């Protein structure tokens, strides 16, 4: 299993958990046995009943659920073995597993104000959704999916019970989180609940697919060497977790962004799932077990509010990064110089697209050429750029082509990565041709890293001429060049960005900040506008390296960088100036506002230091800040930096953890 799993080391665990939390014996002894029995197809109900009987509290809870109105049994059941006659062994196993996990893991142990009831509701929701989705798509073991859904987040309970940093305080602080909660865990706590859960799952003998699901339910996993069934298993729980989040059933009372991995759409046909039935099944199970676990089922108004919050977060999410692959260039059958060279006329994507459309019109004589881009969430192609008779037009700006439940030329073009003439012969094509006011359309795909990123569409809307089949190979060459040009533009953009940014923190590097400050200074001189510079230094940074190691020192710098970025405006320039020093260029900002900004930064990092006091015992995390302001007698931007540096030195001289304005 370790060959596929990439688990934290024992030393990694010791850094984030207190010593008494290493074994978590209560869970290991009872829950692990229940998992083994419930996932053994040969296990009898007597085996389950015998294990449950070792704890009267669990027995009473199981029988309470079995006798609830949800199951509406004709007579009251007083024994586990008797309940099987009415509900079946799989349902009883499911109930026993859930109750054992709740009693031995969720409910027990020292609590630190982390809302475990809220967390448990999420676990039950994901378990129910996982089982329902598994049944919908024909997965062979829906019960296994239920187990994985129930346990996918149990690393959070470990963090709450035994983490060096108070998990409840972390959750309160997470309300300001702009990214996934698990990434904030890695930054603040030193580990994510996914890795921690997988570590203990492996330690306690969980199956490989269960451990992988726990570890990868927030990550990309297409690189794993797994069979189709195990890949689908991970997808089921990821999708269930996402659905629960959209329904306001997250594991913590904080709405943080949650992305749906691209693997899910590849492995599960989402349009074939009856989501209404899946959600209804979850609602029924949760509503009818709520009283036994002492949590409230959301009202319709609460649900609508949660859905709105989820949609607001979803609108900010960008996901998907795809591995690169060498492209093979089609053999050139015809030399069309302007069209082939046009895509390489610039490194700006919009200029590349415009030049290519103009060249195609010129070399191939089409009346109209346009770019169609795919919109995966909406399953449609949208016209994003159109050239008609040498003029760019918004004539087709609102036109789109639906890809829902149709197998036509557009889909064949995308699937086969080859030119296709749309002539109305296949379903849905006539409707498109009528809207475009044409009888024929040629569509040619263009790719980046062997993935279709758009189609070149062209027609004879004015002349009504027929499209010549002999043009296909030549236009395919142009489309290939367009894809390569867009790849080059993307690579250039990344390289340019990398040359301007610090590799460790992701902030602007010193050279980039100096250049931007120089421009800001010249603008301030010319237009007589306010400008300030803040220099920030981590107090006692050397001690972090000496006491906790250079890796933890690097983590401190990354946390400071994220805080600065989060609390600065888009118009400000935030950079790492060297070592543990940071710089912020505050455009259009006077000295009074600059001091207010600096105090906010200082207090936020001081608060972060309190949160991390258990992680960095004996050493508080604070910063000192020096401020300089633009004045008419200052002759260069270097002087602004020098004045801010002197103010910073004074702040450190007078006691640190303070702001001084120079």
ChimeraX attribute file (.defattr): number of C-alpha atoms within 10 A of each C-alpha:
attribute: neighborCount
match mode: 1-to-1
recipient: residues
	/A:1	11
	/A:2	8
	/A:3	6
	/A:4	11
	/A:5	18
	/A:6	13
	/A:7	18
	/A:8	13
	/A:9	9
	/A:10	10
	/A:11	8
	/A:12	13
	/A:13	19
	/A:14	14
	/A:15	17
	/A:16	19
	/A:17	23
	/A:18	17
	/A:19	13
	/A:20	10
	/A:21	16
	/A:22	14
	/A:23	12
	/A:24	15
	/A:25	12
	/A:26	13
	/A:27	18
	/A:28	18
	/A:29	12
	/A:30	18
	/A:31	22
	/A:32	19
	/A:33	15
	/A:34	22
	/A:35	19
	/A:36	14
	/A:37	19
	/A:38	25
	/A:39	18
	/A:40	10
	/A:41	9
	/A:42	9
	/A:43	13
	/A:44	14
	/A:45	21
	/A:46	11
	/A:47	14
	/A:48	21
	/A:49	17
	/A:50	12
	/A:51	17
	/A:52	22
	/A:53	14
	/A:54	11
	/A:55	13
	/A:56	10
	/A:57	13
	/A:58	22
	/A:59	20
	/A:60	17
	/A:61	17
	/A:62	24
	/A:63	19
	/A:64	15
	/A:65	19
	/A:66	25
	/A:67	17
	/A:68	15
	/A:69	10
	/A:70	14
	/A:71	13
	/A:72	10
	/A:73	14
	/A:74	8
	/A:75	8
	/A:76	14
	/A:77	16
	/A:78	14
	/A:79	14
	/A:80	24
	/A:81	19
	/A:82	13
	/A:83	21
	/A:84	17
	/A:85	9
	/A:86	16
	/A:87	13
	/A:88	13
	/A:89	19
	/A:90	16
	/A:91	15
	/A:92	23
	/A:93	24
	/A:94	18
	/A:95	16
	/A:96	26
	/A:97	26
	/A:98	23
	/A:99	24
	/A:100	25
	/A:101	23
	/A:102	20
	/A:103	17
	/A:104	18
	/A:105	20
	/A:106	22
	/A:107	16
	/A:108	13
	/A:109	16
	/A:110	9
	/A:111	16
	/A:112	13
	/A:113	11
	/A:114	21
	/A:115	15
	/A:116	19
	/A:117	18
	/A:118	17
	/A:119	21
	/A:120	26
	/A:121	24
	/A:122	24
	/A:123	28
	/A:124	23
	/A:125	29
	/A:126	35
	/A:127	30
	/A:128	29
	/A:129	30
	/A:130	33
	/A:131	26
	/A:132	27
	/A:133	27
	/A:134	25
	/A:135	17
	/A:136	16
	/A:137	17
	/A:138	10
	/A:139	17
	/A:140	12
	/A:141	14
	/A:142	23
	/A:143	23
	/A:144	21
	/A:145	28
	/A:146	27
	/A:147	25
	/A:148	26
	/A:149	30
	/A:150	26
	/A:151	21
	/A:152	27
	/A:153	25
	/A:154	23
	/A:155	23
	/A:156	25
	/A:157	22
	/A:158	22
	/A:159	25
	/A:160	24
	/A:161	24
	/A:162	22
	/A:163	23
	/A:164	24
	/A:165	23
	/A:166	21
	/A:167	24
	/A:168	17
	/A:169	14
	/A:170	19
	/A:171	19
	/A:172	14
	/A:173	15
	/A:174	20
	/A:175	13
	/A:176	12
	/A:177	17
	/A:178	15
	/A:179	16
	/A:180	16
	/A:181	22
	/A:182	20
	/A:183	17
	/A:184	20
	/A:185	20
	/A:186	14
	/A:187	16
	/A:188	19
	/A:189	25
	/A:190	20
	/A:191	22
	/A:192	20
	/A:193	24
	/A:194	24
	/A:195	23
	/A:196	23
	/A:197	26
	/A:198	28
	/A:199	22
	/A:200	20
	/A:201	23
	/A:202	18
	/A:203	12
	/A:204	16
	/A:205	14
	/A:206	16
	/A:207	14
	/A:208	17
	/A:209	19
	/A:210	24
	/A:211	27
	/A:212	29
	/A:213	28
	/A:214	28
	/A:215	27
	/A:216	20
	/A:217	24
	/A:218	20
	/A:219	15
	/A:220	15
	/A:221	20
	/A:222	13
	/A:223	7
	/A:224	11
	/A:225	10
	/A:226	13
	/A:227	8
	/A:228	9
	/A:229	14
	/A:230	16
	/A:231	20
	/A:232	20
	/A:233	24
	/A:234	27
	/A:235	27
	/A:236	31
	/A:237	30
	/A:238	26
	/A:239	23
	/A:240	26
	/A:241	28
	/A:242	20
	/A:243	21
	/A:244	23
	/A:245	23
	/A:246	21
	/A:247	20
	/A:248	23
	/A:249	27
	/A:250	24
	/A:251	23
	/A:252	23
	/A:253	16
	/A:254	17
	/A:255	24
	/A:256	22
	/A:257	20
	/A:258	20
	/A:259	19
	/A:260	22
	/A:261	20
	/A:262	16
	/A:263	18
	/A:264	21
	/A:265	14
	/A:266	12
	/A:267	16
	/A:268	16
	/A:269	10
	/A:270	14
	/A:271	10
	/A:272	9
	/A:273	16
	/A:274	13
	/A:275	16
	/A:276	8
	/A:277	13
	/A:278	20
	/A:279	19
	/A:280	13
	/A:281	16
	/A:282	20
	/A:283	16
	/A:284	12
	/A:285	16
	/A:286	21
	/A:287	14
	/A:288	15
	/A:289	21
	/A:290	13
	/A:291	13
	/A:292	13
	/A:293	16
	/A:294	11
	/A:295	15
	/A:296	14
	/A:297	17
	/A:298	15
	/A:299	9
	/A:300	9
	/A:301	9
	/A:302	13
	/A:303	16
	/A:304	14
	/A:305	14
	/A:306	20
	/A:307	17
	/A:308	15
	/A:309	18
	/A:310	19
	/A:311	13
	/A:312	13
	/A:313	18
	/A:314	16
	/A:315	9
	/A:316	11
	/A:317	13
	/A:318	9
	/A:319	10
	/A:320	10
	/A:321	8
	/A:322	10
	/A:323	8
	/A:324	11
	/A:325	10
	/A:326	8
	/A:327	13
	/A:328	8
	/A:329	11
	/A:330	13
	/A:331	10
	/A:332	13
	/A:333	10
	/A:334	11
	/A:335	10
	/A:336	17
	/A:337	11
	/A:338	16
	/A:339	26
	/A:340	20
	/A:341	16
	/A:342	23
	/A:343	28
	/A:344	20
	/A:345	12
	/A:346	16
	/A:347	18
	/A:348	17
	/A:349	17
	/A:350	12
	/A:351	14
	/A:352	19
	/A:353	21
	/A:354	18
	/A:355	20
	/A:356	27
	/A:357	27
	/A:358	23
	/A:359	22
	/A:360	25
	/A:361	20
	/A:362	15
	/A:363	13
	/A:364	15
	/A:365	14
	/A:366	22
	/A:367	20
	/A:368	24
	/A:369	29
	/A:370	24
	/A:371	23
	/A:372	24
	/A:373	18
	/A:374	21
	/A:375	15
	/A:376	10
	/A:377	6
	/A:378	10
	/A:379	13
	/A:380	15
	/A:381	20
	/A:382	20
	/A:383	22
	/A:384	17
	/A:385	21
	/A:386	23
	/A:387	23
	/A:388	22
	/A:389	16
	/A:390	14
	/A:391	10
	/A:392	16
	/A:393	14
	/A:394	14
	/A:395	13
	/A:396	16
	/A:397	12
	/A:398	9
	/A:399	16
	/A:400	18
	/A:401	18
	/A:402	17
	/A:403	18
	/A:404	12
	/A:405	10
	/A:406	13
	/A:407	13
	/A:408	17
	/A:409	22
	/A:410	25
	/A:411	14
	/A:412	13
	/A:413	19
	/A:414	22
	/A:415	11
	/A:416	11
	/A:417	18
	/A:418	15
	/A:419	26
	/A:420	22
	/A:421	21
	/A:422	21
	/A:423	16
	/A:424	18
	/A:425	11
	/A:426	13
	/A:427	12
	/A:428	19
	/A:429	21
	/A:430	17
	/A:431	12
	/A:432	20
	/A:433	16
	/A:434	12
	/A:435	12
	/A:436	16
	/A:437	14
	/A:438	18
	/A:439	19
	/A:440	24
	/A:441	24
	/A:442	24
	/A:443	28
	/A:444	28
	/A:445	28
	/A:446	27
	/A:447	21
	/A:448	22
	/A:449	15
	/A:450	16
	/A:451	16
	/A:452	18
	/A:453	17
	/A:454	24
	/A:455	26
	/A:456	26
	/A:457	22
	/A:458	27
	/A:459	27
	/A:460	21
	/A:461	19
	/A:462	13
	/A:463	10
	/A:464	13
	/A:465	14
	/A:466	11
	/A:467	16
	/A:468	10
	/A:469	11
	/A:470	8
	/A:471	14
	/A:472	17
	/A:473	18
	/A:474	20
	/A:475	25
	/A:476	23
	/A:477	23
	/A:478	27
	/A:479	25
	/A:480	22
	/A:481	23
	/A:482	28
	/A:483	24
	/A:484	20
	/A:485	24
	/A:486	24
	/A:487	18
	/A:488	18
	/A:489	18
	/A:490	16
	/A:491	13
	/A:492	14
	/A:493	14
	/A:494	12
	/A:495	12
	/A:496	11
	/A:497	14
	/A:498	14
	/A:499	14
	/A:500	18
	/A:501	20
	/A:502	19
	/A:503	11
	/A:504	12
	/A:505	18
	/A:506	18
	/A:507	24
	/A:508	25
	/A:509	22
	/A:510	19
	/A:511	16
	/A:512	21
	/A:513	22
	/A:514	19
	/A:515	12
	/A:516	16
	/A:517	25
	/A:518	15
	/A:519	12
	/A:520	22
	/A:521	26
	/A:522	14
	/A:523	15
	/A:524	18
	/A:525	17
	/A:526	9
	/A:527	9
	/A:528	14
	/A:529	16
	/A:530	19
	/A:531	24
	/A:532	27
	/A:533	29
	/A:534	29
	/A:535	28
	/A:536	27
	/A:537	26
	/A:538	23
	/A:539	21
	/A:540	16
	/A:541	18
	/A:542	14
	/A:543	12
	/A:544	21
	/A:545	15
	/A:546	11
	/A:547	14
	/A:548	15
	/A:549	12
	/A:550	13
	/A:551	11
	/A:552	17
	/A:553	19
	/A:554	17
	/A:555	17
	/A:556	21
	/A:557	21
	/A:558	17
	/A:559	18
	/A:560	25
	/A:561	19
	/A:562	15
	/A:563	15
	/A:564	24
	/A:565	18
	/A:566	14
	/A:567	13
	/A:568	16
	/A:569	12
	/A:570	9
	/A:571	10
	/A:572	16
	/A:573	21
	/A:574	25
	/A:575	28
	/A:576	26
	/A:577	22
	/A:578	12
	/A:579	11
	/A:580	19
	/A:581	18
	/A:582	24
	/A:583	29
	/A:584	24
	/A:585	26
	/A:586	25
	/A:587	21
	/A:588	16
	/A:589	19
	/A:590	16
	/A:591	19
	/A:592	11
	/A:593	13
	/A:594	23
	/A:595	21
	/A:596	12
	/A:597	16
	/A:598	25
	/A:599	18
	/A:600	14
	/A:601	24
	/A:602	21
	/A:603	15
	/A:604	18
	/A:605	22
	/A:606	17
	/A:607	16
	/A:608	20
	/A:609	18
	/A:610	18
	/A:611	22
	/A:612	20
	/A:613	17
	/A:614	18
	/A:615	23
	/A:616	19
	/A:617	11
	/A:618	8
	/A:619	18
	/A:620	19
	/A:621	22
	/A:622	24
	/A:623	27
	/A:624	27
	/A:625	32
	/A:626	28
	/A:627	28
	/A:628	27
	/A:629	22
	/A:630	24
	/A:631	15
	/A:632	8
	/A:633	6
	/A:634	13
	/A:635	13
	/A:636	14
	/A:637	19
	/A:638	14
	/A:639	13
	/A:640	24
	/A:641	23
	/A:642	15
	/A:643	21
	/A:644	26
	/A:645	24
	/A:646	18
	/A:647	23
	/A:648	27
	/A:649	18
	/A:650	20
	/A:651	22
	/A:652	22
	/A:653	10
	/A:654	10
	/A:655	10
	/A:656	20
	/A:657	20
	/A:658	19
	/A:659	25
	/A:660	23
	/A:661	22
	/A:662	17
